Amino acid sequence: MQRSTKDTGGPIERKVQVTGGSTYTVSIPKTWADTHGISSGSSVYIYQFNDRLIIAHPDKDGEFRRSRINVETVGEENLSGQIGAAYAAGSDEIVVESDTNFSASERRAASQTFTDLVGVEIATETEKELTAKTLLDSNEISLEGTIEQIRRIALSMHEHAIEAVVNDDEEPQPEYIISRDDEVDRLFGLVSRQFYRILTDIREVSQLKANRKTAFTQFRTARQLERIADHAERIAVIADKQTEPPDVKISGEFETLATDARRVVRTALDGNAGEAMLRRNDVVKELDALDKELYDSQSDDVYVYGRVLESIRRTAEYGGNIAEIVTLSEMTERP
């Protein structure tokens, strides 16, 4: 039985037939084939994806993605964000153009943004147009390895930020901790880019050796780690601005609670989701108790300390989020 061959966006049913006794064949609608550039004698690749087979062109480069960004349209203040969004959306080439000529600050903003992106270099540059290309090879990228880098940097930032708060002489200095957040942002941008490409091109699934569900789990995990790095940066900013460290008692409690919050994250990343969520609940209770104690003390620094506690709380909660992500991933595993 063969149902309508119209390309309506829905499934088209075909019967599997035997050819020559040892080969199965499945016909495809001629109108659909013509639309997608497939004709008699064309080669196609067949990818196995969970419970289905996907047909794709054998073009090794896949679809070329180009993004164009007009400076006058988006505004200089939004230029870096637009470039980052185009990169995360999987663009192979990003063109920044001006209707007149770039100002010095516009050119500097675009060039610096391109420099900060992983695997991107400026290919051509004129007075009105700046073109950058990505040199990334999906075969050489490991999402798992990239997330491990983000984890290592984010938790190290968090640990050193707390040390900077409780001890003004602690190394590294807050400025260095704050600068490392840019490194986490670069790596998260790479994860976002590869995840988006996996969603839109079946070839990327094969090259990255990760199915789409795994890639989604890794993307969500990376997002939580990126937020932990953001809060480590906030703690470092407090350390940089405070006139003196907190007293010994409060410093000790900050260190203990921060260590426990990071342990929630590590436990979740190790795959012990249930234990991580229990640890998160314990940390949140202890944070609530200390927050109340500080509020009742009417200390002049209660607001500053409250901000530190809030960032520690967020860290523990993001660890709990990772645990929930891991749990959901395990629940949806196919038998």
C-alpha positions as a Python dict, from the first residue, in 0.01 Angstrom:
ca = {
    (1, 'M'): (0, 0, 0),
    (2, 'Q'): (130, 347, -89),
    (3, 'R'): (-35, 653, 53),
    (4, 'S'): (-33, 1007, -89),
    (5, 'T'): (303, 1121, -227),
    (6, 'K'): (229, 1483, -151),
    (7, 'D'): (500, 1651, 57),
    (8, 'T'): (266, 1753, 336),
    (9, 'G'): (525, 1733, 614),
    (10, 'G'): (368, 1419, 758),
    (11, 'P'): (482, 1057, 724),
    (12, 'I'): (451, 880, 388),
    (13, 'E'): (389, 507, 411),
    (14, 'R'): (582, 268, 187),
    (15, 'K'): (603, -112, 176),
    (16, 'V'): (940, -283, 200),
    (17, 'Q'): (993, -509, -101),
    (18, 'V'): (1249, -776, -186),
    (19, 'T'): (1471, -731, -490),
    (20, 'G'): (1682, -1018, -618),
    (21, 'G'): (1617, -1231, -312),
    (22, 'S'): (1882, -1069, -90),
    (23, 'T'): (1809, -693, -96),
    (24, 'Y'): (1522, -493, 49),
    (25, 'T'): (1408, -179, -132),
    (26, 'V'): (1182, 110, -32),
    (27, 'S'): (1054, 356, -294),
    (28, 'I'): (1043, 730, -234),
    (29, 'P'): (801, 975, -399),
    (30, 'K'): (940, 1129, -720),
    (31, 'T'): (812, 1477, -633),
    (32, 'W'): (985, 1459, -294),
    (33, 'A'): (1306, 1329, -454),
    (34, 'D'): (1302, 1609, -713),
    (35, 'T'): (1251, 1868, -443),
    (36, 'H'): (1555, 1741, -252),
    (37, 'G'): (1782, 1701, -552),
    (38, 'I'): (1766, 1321, -569),
    (39, 'S'): (1740, 1149, -907),
    (40, 'S'): (1808, 810, -1062),
    (41, 'G'): (2166, 709, -984),
    (42, 'S'): (2202, 949, -690),
    (43, 'S'): (2385, 823, -384),
    (44, 'V'): (2237, 872, -37),
    (45, 'Y'): (2348, 786, 313),
    (46, 'I'): (2121, 594, 549),
    (47, 'Y'): (2174, 672, 918),
    (48, 'Q'): (2039, 459, 1201),
    (49, 'F'): (1886, 682, 1467),
    (50, 'N'): (1724, 499, 1759),
    (51, 'D'): (1417, 323, 1612),
    (52, 'R'): (1429, 484, 1268),
    (53, 'L'): (1640, 518, 955),
    (54, 'I'): (1718, 861, 812),
    (55, 'I'): (1815, 928, 449),
    (56, 'A'): (2057, 1213, 381),
    (57, 'H'): (2273, 1344, 98),
    (58, 'P'): (2632, 1214, 110),
    (59, 'D'): (2768, 1568, 93),
    (60, 'K'): (3044, 1561, 354),
    (61, 'D'): (3024, 1932, 422),
    (62, 'G'): (2650, 1927, 481),
    (63, 'E'): (2451, 2249, 454),
    (64, 'F'): (2662, 2566, 454),
    (65, 'R'): (2522, 2815, 703),
    (66, 'R'): (2589, 3187, 661),
    (67, 'S'): (2467, 3466, 889),
    (68, 'R'): (2468, 3835, 800),
    (69, 'I'): (2459, 4102, 1070),
    (70, 'N'): (2407, 4469, 988),
    (71, 'V'): (2563, 4704, 1244),
    (72, 'E'): (2314, 4985, 1182),
    (73, 'T'): (2021, 4745, 1226),
    (74, 'V'): (2129, 4576, 1550),
    (75, 'G'): (2323, 4864, 1707),
    (76, 'E'): (2679, 4854, 1834),
    (77, 'E'): (2567, 4770, 2190),
    (78, 'N'): (2403, 4448, 2063),
    (79, 'L'): (2670, 4352, 1810),
    (80, 'S'): (2864, 4108, 2030),
    (81, 'G'): (2546, 3935, 2139),
    (82, 'Q'): (2427, 3896, 1779),
    (83, 'I'): (2760, 3748, 1672),
    (84, 'G'): (2752, 3507, 1966),
    (85, 'A'): (2396, 3405, 1878),
    (86, 'A'): (2492, 3338, 1515),
    (87, 'Y'): (2785, 3125, 1631),
    (88, 'A'): (2569, 2930, 1877),
    (89, 'A'): (2313, 2874, 1598),
    (90, 'G'): (2578, 2681, 1406),
    (91, 'S'): (2685, 2934, 1142),
    (92, 'D'): (2985, 2835, 931),
    (93, 'E'): (3039, 3194, 818),
    (94, 'I'): (2939, 3518, 990),
    (95, 'V'): (2940, 3843, 795),
    (96, 'V'): (2920, 4175, 981),
    (97, 'E'): (2839, 4464, 748),
    (98, 'S'): (2791, 4838, 763),
    (99, 'D'): (2586, 5055, 528),
    (100, 'T'): (2854, 5324, 549),
    (101, 'N'): (3191, 5243, 706),
    (102, 'F'): (3270, 5076, 1039),
    (103, 'S'): (3358, 5310, 1321),
    (104, 'A'): (3672, 5220, 1515),
    (105, 'S'): (3466, 5097, 1812),
    (106, 'E'): (3234, 4886, 1591),
    (107, 'R'): (3527, 4717, 1419),
    (108, 'R'): (3698, 4660, 1752),
    (109, 'A'): (3383, 4509, 1907),
    (110, 'A'): (3329, 4270, 1616),
    (111, 'S'): (3694, 4167, 1594),
    (112, 'Q'): (3721, 4104, 1968),
    (113, 'T'): (3403, 3897, 1971),
    (114, 'F'): (3529, 3680, 1687),
    (115, 'T'): (3861, 3635, 1867),
    (116, 'D'): (3680, 3517, 2180),
    (117, 'L'): (3489, 3242, 1999),
    (118, 'V'): (3635, 2891, 1981),
    (119, 'G'): (3751, 2789, 1634),
    (120, 'V'): (3674, 3118, 1456),
    (121, 'E'): (3907, 3339, 1256),
    (122, 'I'): (3856, 3652, 1048),
    (123, 'A'): (3887, 3563, 678),
    (124, 'T'): (3835, 3897, 501),
    (125, 'E'): (3805, 4256, 613),
    (126, 'T'): (3707, 4575, 429),
    (127, 'E'): (3582, 4917, 532),
    (128, 'K'): (3220, 4799, 514),
    (129, 'E'): (3237, 4424, 571),
    (130, 'L'): (3407, 4182, 805),
    (131, 'T'): (3379, 3807, 740),
    (132, 'A'): (3473, 3535, 986),
    (133, 'K'): (3473, 3160, 928),
    (134, 'T'): (3462, 2866, 1165),
    (135, 'L'): (3740, 2610, 1137),
    (136, 'L'): (3586, 2354, 1370),
    (137, 'D'): (3589, 1987, 1276),
    (138, 'S'): (3307, 1803, 1450),
    (139, 'N'): (3511, 1482, 1438),
    (140, 'E'): (3766, 1645, 1668),
    (141, 'I'): (3517, 1789, 1919),
    (142, 'S'): (3413, 1605, 2234),
    (143, 'L'): (3107, 1745, 2409),
    (144, 'E'): (3189, 1533, 2711),
    (145, 'G'): (3545, 1665, 2720),
    (146, 'T'): (3428, 2025, 2680),
    (147, 'I'): (3180, 1988, 2967),
    (148, 'E'): (3456, 1841, 3183),
    (149, 'Q'): (3660, 2156, 3115),
    (150, 'I'): (3365, 2377, 3212),
    (151, 'R'): (3315, 2174, 3531),
    (152, 'R'): (3678, 2203, 3629),
    (153, 'I'): (3696, 2578, 3569),
    (154, 'A'): (3358, 2664, 3726),
    (155, 'L'): (3418, 2471, 4049),
    (156, 'S'): (3773, 2602, 4075),
    (157, 'M'): (3642, 2957, 4030),
    (158, 'H'): (3384, 2897, 4302),
    (159, 'E'): (3637, 2758, 4549),
    (160, 'H'): (3886, 3040, 4495),
    (161, 'A'): (3615, 3307, 4507),
    (162, 'I'): (3510, 3191, 4854),
    (163, 'E'): (3875, 3188, 4961),
    (164, 'A'): (3910, 3545, 4835),
    (165, 'V'): (3609, 3652, 5045),
    (166, 'V'): (3734, 3498, 5370),
    (167, 'N'): (4099, 3590, 5319),
    (168, 'D'): (4198, 3908, 5135),
    (169, 'D'): (4550, 3776, 5080),
    (170, 'E'): (4437, 3454, 4914),
    (171, 'E'): (4559, 3373, 4564),
    (172, 'P'): (4443, 3397, 4297),
    (173, 'Q'): (4313, 3752, 4322),
    (174, 'P'): (3945, 3830, 4246),
    (175, 'E'): (4032, 3992, 3912),
    (176, 'Y'): (4175, 3665, 3783),
    (177, 'I'): (3873, 3466, 3903),
    (178, 'I'): (3638, 3710, 3729),
    (179, 'S'): (3835, 3683, 3403),
    (180, 'R'): (3794, 3305, 3397),
    (181, 'D'): (3419, 3344, 3352),
    (182, 'D'): (3493, 3453, 2994),
    (183, 'E'): (3664, 3117, 2937),
    (184, 'V'): (3355, 2932, 3061),
    (185, 'D'): (3134, 3144, 2833),
    (186, 'R'): (3354, 3052, 2533),
    (187, 'L'): (3327, 2681, 2610),
    (188, 'F'): (2953, 2699, 2671),
    (189, 'G'): (2916, 2877, 2337),
    (190, 'L'): (3091, 2580, 2174),
    (191, 'V'): (2856, 2332, 2345),
    (192, 'S'): (2553, 2538, 2237),
    (193, 'R'): (2679, 2549, 1879),
    (194, 'Q'): (2738, 2176, 1853),
    (195, 'F'): (2405, 2095, 2018),
    (196, 'Y'): (2218, 2314, 1770),
    (197, 'R'): (2399, 2157, 1476),
    (198, 'I'): (2309, 1809, 1603),
    (199, 'L'): (1944, 1915, 1609),
    (200, 'T'): (1952, 2037, 1249),
    (201, 'D'): (2194, 1801, 1071),
    (202, 'I'): (2198, 1422, 1110),
    (203, 'R'): (2563, 1417, 996),
    (204, 'E'): (2667, 1593, 1316),
    (205, 'V'): (2519, 1309, 1522),
    (206, 'S'): (2747, 1066, 1342),
    (207, 'Q'): (3056, 1289, 1361),
    (208, 'L'): (3018, 1382, 1727),
    (209, 'K'): (2937, 1024, 1821),
    (210, 'A'): (2650, 1140, 2043),
    (211, 'N'): (2277, 1091, 1990),
    (212, 'R'): (2042, 1385, 2023),
    (213, 'K'): (1912, 1289, 2365),
    (214, 'T'): (2265, 1265, 2502),
    (215, 'A'): (2355, 1598, 2341),
    (216, 'F'): (2048, 1759, 2500),
    (217, 'T'): (2148, 1624, 2842),
    (218, 'Q'): (2501, 1755, 2794),
    (219, 'F'): (2376, 2097, 2682),
    (220, 'R'): (2149, 2131, 2986),
    (221, 'T'): (2429, 2020, 3217),
    (222, 'A'): (2668, 2272, 3062),
    (223, 'R'): (2409, 2546, 3116),
    (224, 'Q'): (2395, 2472, 3490),
    (225, 'L'): (2775, 2474, 3515),
    (226, 'E'): (2791, 2803, 3326),
    (227, 'R'): (2553, 2954, 3583),
    (228, 'I'): (2770, 2825, 3866),
    (229, 'A'): (3062, 3011, 3709),
    (230, 'D'): (2847, 3326, 3693),
    (231, 'H'): (2783, 3304, 4067),
    (232, 'A'): (3152, 3239, 4135),
    (233, 'E'): (3217, 3563, 3948),
    (234, 'R'): (2962, 3744, 4168),
    (235, 'I'): (3131, 3616, 4482),
    (236, 'A'): (3469, 3732, 4347),
    (237, 'V'): (3324, 4078, 4280),
    (238, 'I'): (3216, 4096, 4647),
    (239, 'A'): (3565, 3990, 4755),
    (240, 'D'): (3714, 4262, 4537),
    (241, 'K'): (3493, 4535, 4685),
    (242, 'Q'): (3478, 4441, 5054),
    (243, 'T'): (3690, 4650, 5293),
    (244, 'E'): (3777, 4356, 5518),
    (245, 'P'): (3699, 3983, 5536),
    (246, 'P'): (3420, 3850, 5764),
    (247, 'D'): (3504, 3731, 6115),
    (248, 'V'): (3645, 3383, 6175),
    (249, 'K'): (3310, 3222, 6262),
    (250, 'I'): (3127, 3344, 5952),
    (251, 'S'): (3429, 3272, 5732),
    (252, 'G'): (3433, 2914, 5855),
    (253, 'E'): (3062, 2869, 5784),
    (254, 'F'): (3101, 3019, 5435),
    (255, 'E'): (3379, 2774, 5354),
    (256, 'T'): (3191, 2474, 5490),
    (257, 'L'): (2866, 2554, 5310),
    (258, 'A'): (3044, 2637, 4983),
    (259, 'T'): (3233, 2308, 4999),
    (260, 'D'): (2906, 2122, 5058),
    (261, 'A'): (2741, 2303, 4765),
    (262, 'R'): (3024, 2205, 4532),
    (263, 'R'): (2996, 1848, 4659),
    (264, 'V'): (2632, 1847, 4545),
    (265, 'V'): (2750, 1935, 4194),
    (266, 'R'): (3026, 1673, 4190),
    (267, 'T'): (2795, 1405, 4324),
    (268, 'A'): (2537, 1481, 4054),
    (269, 'L'): (2799, 1477, 3779),
    (270, 'D'): (2922, 1141, 3906),
    (271, 'G'): (2574, 1005, 3838),
    (272, 'N'): (2459, 974, 4201),
    (273, 'A'): (2143, 1178, 4150),
    (274, 'G'): (1953, 1065, 4460),
    (275, 'E'): (2244, 1138, 4694),
    (276, 'A'): (2302, 1476, 4525),
    (277, 'M'): (1942, 1586, 4580),
    (278, 'L'): (1958, 1484, 4947),
    (279, 'R'): (2281, 1680, 4988),
    (280, 'R'): (2121, 1980, 4818),
    (281, 'N'): (1829, 1978, 5063),
    (282, 'D'): (2068, 1963, 5358),
    (283, 'V'): (2277, 2253, 5228),
    (284, 'V'): (1970, 2469, 5164),
    (285, 'K'): (1846, 2410, 5521),
    (286, 'E'): (2184, 2509, 5665),
    (287, 'L'): (2194, 2818, 5444),
    (288, 'D'): (1846, 2921, 5560),
    (289, 'A'): (1956, 2887, 5923),
    (290, 'L'): (2271, 3096, 5872),
    (291, 'D'): (2079, 3356, 5671),
    (292, 'K'): (1834, 3399, 5959),
    (293, 'E'): (2117, 3417, 6209),
    (294, 'L'): (2289, 3691, 6010),
    (295, 'Y'): (1963, 3884, 5969),
    (296, 'D'): (1894, 3871, 6343),
    (297, 'S'): (2247, 3992, 6421),
    (298, 'Q'): (2175, 4329, 6253),
    (299, 'S'): (2533, 4336, 6126),
    (300, 'D'): (2631, 4623, 5897),
    (301, 'D'): (2755, 4365, 5646),
    (302, 'V'): (2442, 4150, 5647),
    (303, 'Y'): (2350, 4253, 5292),
    (304, 'V'): (2692, 4162, 5154),
    (305, 'Y'): (2696, 3831, 5340),
    (306, 'G'): (2344, 3760, 5219),
    (307, 'R'): (2464, 3793, 4858),
    (308, 'V'): (2742, 3541, 4923),
    (309, 'L'): (2493, 3300, 5079),
    (310, 'E'): (2256, 3342, 4786),
    (311, 'S'): (2530, 3250, 4538),
    (312, 'I'): (2622, 2945, 4746),
    (313, 'R'): (2252, 2849, 4751),
    (314, 'R'): (2229, 2884, 4375),
    (315, 'T'): (2533, 2662, 4333),
    (316, 'A'): (2371, 2387, 4540),
    (317, 'E'): (2043, 2427, 4350),
    (318, 'Y'): (2220, 2406, 4014),
    (319, 'G'): (2381, 2087, 4138),
    (320, 'G'): (2032, 1961, 4219),
    (321, 'N'): (1921, 2059, 3869),
    (322, 'I'): (2204, 1850, 3724),
    (323, 'A'): (2088, 1557, 3938),
    (324, 'E'): (1735, 1595, 3798),
    (325, 'I'): (1875, 1612, 3443),
    (326, 'V'): (2069, 1290, 3505),
    (327, 'T'): (1760, 1123, 3651),
    (328, 'L'): (1542, 1222, 3355),
    (329, 'S'): (1806, 1096, 3113),
    (330, 'E'): (1819, 760, 3287),
    (331, 'M'): (1439, 732, 3297),
    (332, 'T'): (1416, 780, 2920),
    (333, 'E'): (1688, 530, 2832),
    (334, 'R'): (1565, 270, 2586),
    (335, 'P'): (1577, -92, 2709),
}
